[in-house]
């Protein structure tokens, strides 16, 4: 289970996620996608106040 899933399932706090996220790289990006990874990086850097990434549904 990757660190983002651990956070989303409530196993770790938001603060733990943001602190540890900076050490993850290409493998995590490949697993969760660039949009999700960037969302949490931007959140940790204070660009927005959202705490959870919601995967968009594909257009019909």
Secondary structure as GFF3:
##gff-version 3
##sequence-region A 1 60
A	DSSP	alpha_helix	3	8	.	.	.	ID=ss1
A	DSSP	alpha_helix	14	21	.	.	.	ID=ss2
A	DSSP	alpha_helix	26	32	.	.	.	ID=ss3
A	DSSP	alpha_helix	34	44	.	.	.	ID=ss4
###
